[in-house]
Amino acid sequence: MNTKALCLVLCCAASLAAQAQTITVSAAVSLGEAMREIAPMFEAAYPGQRVRVNVGASGALVQQAVRGAPTDVLVTADSVTMDQAQAKGLLAPGSRVALASNTLVLVQKVGAAPLSSLDELAGPQVGRIGMGQPDTVPAGRLAQGALEEAKLWPRVKPKVVNALNVRQVLDYVSRGEVDAGFVYASEAQRAGSKVRVALKVPTSPIVVAVAPMVASTQSAIAGRFVEFVQTARAQAVLVRHGYGRP
């Protein structure tokens, strides 16, 4: 084998070795920044192991995994979506973990006439309401549930502008394209002065969940990452991004 061919073989081998040490963490959009901050911390703790963060709506990430998209670790915005992943046989048995907690809030653009109750969403002062698609976005499903519980859904539904994720809802609100929107408290914190929290929305507990995937080709590293996100260092990142303790 000549020198050029040998170099090519060695380069290919190095590339394959690098790929073999890389895991894909599919995380809800609302968790994207936190996971991107935690990823290099994990890489520093385990030299030679790499993390690729893939973000999307929680339900959409589950659908991607069902269709065979490479996923080693799943991080969902709520436990219900993780239940769905478990029911589809996507999770390593007994491996899911409650990672953090969150709260659903109603936000408005700064300067808008303040809302003080969900009932006001049905009134004439509110024309458009941003909300994630309930079938794929946990925040949207929770918002619809809260409105149904308050007997407001039939009157509010015609005003709803559906979004692909909570980040899009936040953009709608900050640009004044809707009069109010349902997002997580962590997202509202991220927006800073662009929006104001009008009220906390009563829901069942919102539990951020994480689990390694049964189809992972890097199960040892995936399990190590799930352990790492539970450490005090990683939890401090989540708290800084507006999440509560699990």
C-alpha positions as CSV (number, residue, x, y, z in Angstrom):
1,M,0.0,0.0,0.0
2,N,1.5,3.4,-1.0
3,T,1.7,6.3,1.4
4,K,-1.2,8.2,-0.1
5,A,-3.5,5.2,0.2
6,L,-2.3,4.5,3.8
7,C,-3.1,8.1,4.8
8,L,-6.6,7.8,3.3
9,V,-7.2,4.6,5.3
10,L,-6.0,6.2,8.5
11,C,-8.1,9.3,8.0
12,C,-11.2,7.2,7.3
13,A,-10.5,5.1,10.5
14,A,-10.1,8.3,12.5
15,S,-13.3,9.7,11.1
16,L,-15.2,6.5,12.0
17,A,-13.7,6.5,15.5
18,A,-14.9,10.0,16.0
19,Q,-18.4,9.2,14.8
20,A,-18.4,6.2,17.2
21,Q,-17.9,8.5,20.1
22,T,-20.6,11.0,19.2
23,I,-24.2,10.8,20.6
24,T,-27.2,12.7,19.4
25,V,-29.3,14.3,22.1
26,S,-32.8,15.3,20.9
27,A,-34.2,18.0,23.1
28,A,-37.3,20.1,23.2
29,V,-36.8,23.5,21.8
30,S,-37.3,25.1,25.2
31,L,-34.4,23.1,26.4
32,G,-32.1,23.8,23.5
33,E,-29.9,26.5,25.1
34,A,-29.5,24.6,28.3
35,M,-28.5,21.3,26.5
36,R,-26.0,23.2,24.3
37,E,-24.4,24.6,27.4
38,I,-24.3,21.3,29.2
39,A,-22.9,19.4,26.1
40,P,-19.4,21.0,26.3
41,M,-19.3,20.4,30.0
42,F,-19.9,16.7,29.4
43,E,-17.3,16.7,26.6
44,A,-14.7,18.2,29.0
45,A,-15.5,15.6,31.6
46,Y,-15.2,12.8,29.1
47,P,-12.5,13.7,26.6
48,G,-13.0,12.1,23.2
49,Q,-16.8,11.9,23.6
50,R,-19.0,14.3,21.7
51,V,-22.6,15.5,21.9
52,R,-24.7,16.7,19.0
53,V,-27.8,18.6,20.1
54,N,-30.9,18.2,17.9
55,V,-33.9,20.4,18.9
56,G,-37.6,20.3,18.0
57,A,-41.1,20.1,19.5
58,S,-41.2,17.2,21.9
59,G,-43.9,15.3,20.0
60,A,-42.0,15.9,16.7
61,L,-38.8,14.4,18.2
62,V,-40.7,11.3,19.2
63,Q,-42.1,11.0,15.7
64,Q,-38.6,11.4,14.3
65,A,-37.3,8.6,16.5
66,V,-40.2,6.3,15.4
67,R,-39.2,6.9,11.8
68,G,-35.7,5.9,12.6
69,A,-33.9,9.2,13.1
70,P,-30.6,8.6,15.0
71,T,-31.3,9.5,18.6
72,D,-29.3,8.4,21.6
73,V,-30.9,10.5,24.3
74,L,-34.4,12.1,24.4
75,V,-35.2,15.2,26.5
76,T,-38.9,16.1,26.5
77,A,-40.5,19.2,27.9
78,D,-43.0,17.1,29.8
79,S,-43.6,13.6,31.2
80,V,-46.6,12.9,29.0
81,T,-44.6,13.0,25.9
82,M,-42.0,10.8,27.5
83,D,-44.9,8.4,28.3
84,Q,-45.7,8.4,24.6
85,A,-42.1,7.5,23.7
86,Q,-42.1,4.7,26.3
87,A,-45.4,3.3,25.0
88,K,-43.8,3.1,21.5
89,G,-40.9,1.1,22.9
90,L,-38.3,3.8,22.3
91,L,-36.8,4.0,25.7
92,A,-34.3,1.7,27.5
93,P,-36.4,0.0,30.2
94,G,-36.4,1.7,33.6
95,S,-34.1,4.4,32.4
96,R,-36.2,7.6,32.3
97,V,-35.5,10.3,34.8
98,A,-37.3,13.4,36.0
99,L,-34.8,16.1,35.2
100,A,-36.4,19.4,36.1
101,S,-39.8,21.2,36.5
102,N,-41.4,24.1,34.7
103,T,-44.5,26.3,34.8
104,L,-46.9,27.4,32.1
105,V,-47.4,31.2,31.9
106,L,-49.4,33.6,29.7
107,V,-47.2,36.3,28.3
108,Q,-47.9,39.6,26.6
109,K,-45.9,42.2,24.8
110,V,-44.5,44.9,27.1
111,G,-46.8,47.9,27.0
112,A,-50.0,45.9,26.2
113,A,-53.1,46.3,28.4
114,P,-52.4,43.8,31.2
115,L,-54.5,40.7,31.5
116,S,-55.3,39.4,35.0
117,S,-57.2,36.2,34.3
118,L,-57.8,33.5,31.7
119,D,-61.4,34.7,31.4
120,E,-60.2,37.8,29.7
121,L,-58.9,35.8,26.8
122,A,-62.5,35.3,25.7
123,G,-63.2,39.1,25.8
124,P,-63.1,41.6,22.9
125,Q,-59.8,43.1,24.0
126,V,-58.0,39.9,22.9
127,G,-58.1,39.1,19.2
128,R,-55.3,36.6,18.7
129,I,-53.7,34.1,21.1
130,G,-50.4,32.2,20.4
131,M,-50.3,28.6,21.3
132,G,-48.2,25.5,20.3
133,Q,-49.8,22.8,18.3
134,P,-51.5,20.6,21.0
135,D,-50.7,17.3,19.2
136,T,-46.9,17.9,19.2
137,V,-46.1,20.8,21.6
138,P,-46.7,20.0,25.3
139,A,-47.2,23.6,26.2
140,G,-50.0,23.8,23.6
141,R,-51.6,20.7,25.0
142,L,-51.4,22.0,28.6
143,A,-52.8,25.4,27.5
144,Q,-55.8,23.8,25.8
145,G,-56.3,21.6,28.9
146,A,-56.3,24.7,31.1
147,L,-58.8,26.5,28.9
148,E,-61.1,23.5,28.8
149,E,-60.9,23.2,32.6
150,A,-61.9,26.9,32.8
151,K,-64.8,26.3,30.3
152,L,-63.2,28.8,27.9
153,W,-62.0,26.6,25.0
154,P,-65.1,26.9,22.7
155,R,-64.9,30.8,22.9
156,V,-61.1,31.0,22.7
157,K,-60.4,28.4,20.0
158,P,-61.3,30.7,17.1
159,K,-58.6,33.2,18.3
160,V,-55.8,30.6,18.5
161,V,-52.8,31.0,16.2
162,N,-51.0,27.7,16.3
163,A,-47.2,27.5,16.4
164,L,-44.6,24.8,15.8
165,N,-43.0,25.3,19.3
166,V,-42.9,27.7,22.3
167,R,-40.1,29.7,20.8
168,Q,-42.4,30.6,17.8
169,V,-45.1,31.6,20.2
170,L,-42.7,33.9,22.0
171,D,-41.7,35.5,18.7
172,Y,-45.3,36.1,17.9
173,V,-45.9,37.8,21.2
174,S,-42.7,39.9,21.1
175,R,-43.5,41.2,17.6
176,G,-47.1,42.0,18.6
177,E,-48.5,39.5,16.1
178,V,-50.7,38.1,18.8
179,D,-52.2,39.7,21.9
180,A,-51.0,37.0,24.3
181,G,-49.4,33.6,24.2
182,F,-48.8,30.5,26.3
183,V,-45.2,29.6,26.9
184,Y,-43.1,28.1,29.7
185,A,-41.7,30.3,32.5
186,S,-38.2,29.3,31.4
187,E,-39.0,30.8,27.9
188,A,-40.4,33.9,29.4
189,Q,-37.2,34.4,31.4
190,R,-35.1,33.9,28.3
191,A,-37.1,36.7,26.5
192,G,-36.1,39.2,29.1
193,S,-37.6,42.6,28.5
194,K,-39.4,41.7,25.3
195,V,-42.4,40.2,27.0
196,R,-44.1,40.4,30.4
197,V,-45.7,37.5,32.3
198,A,-49.4,38.3,32.8
199,L,-50.2,35.3,34.9
200,K,-49.3,31.8,35.9
201,V,-51.5,29.1,34.2
202,P,-52.9,26.3,36.5
203,T,-51.8,23.0,35.1
204,S,-50.8,19.5,36.3
205,P,-47.1,19.4,37.3
206,I,-44.8,20.0,34.3
207,V,-41.9,17.6,34.6
208,V,-38.9,17.7,32.2
209,A,-37.9,14.1,31.5
210,V,-34.7,12.5,30.0
211,A,-34.0,9.0,28.9
212,P,-31.5,7.0,26.8
213,M,-33.0,5.4,23.7
214,V,-33.2,1.7,23.3
215,A,-32.0,1.9,19.7
216,S,-28.9,3.9,20.6
217,T,-25.7,2.5,19.1
218,Q,-23.8,4.3,21.8
219,S,-25.7,3.1,24.9
220,A,-22.8,3.5,27.3
221,I,-22.2,7.1,26.4
222,A,-25.9,7.8,26.3
223,G,-26.3,6.5,29.8
224,R,-23.3,8.5,31.0
225,F,-24.9,11.7,29.6
226,V,-28.2,11.0,31.4
227,E,-26.2,10.6,34.6
228,F,-24.3,13.8,33.9
229,V,-27.3,16.0,33.4
230,Q,-28.4,15.0,36.9
231,T,-25.2,16.3,38.5
232,A,-25.1,19.5,40.5
233,R,-23.2,21.3,37.8
234,A,-25.7,20.5,35.1
235,Q,-28.7,21.2,37.4
236,A,-27.2,24.6,38.1
237,V,-27.4,25.3,34.3
238,L,-31.0,24.3,34.2
239,V,-31.9,26.5,37.2
240,R,-30.1,29.4,35.5
241,H,-32.3,28.9,32.5
242,G,-35.4,29.2,34.5
243,Y,-36.2,25.6,35.4
244,G,-37.1,24.3,38.9
245,R,-35.7,21.2,40.7
246,P,-37.4,17.9,39.6
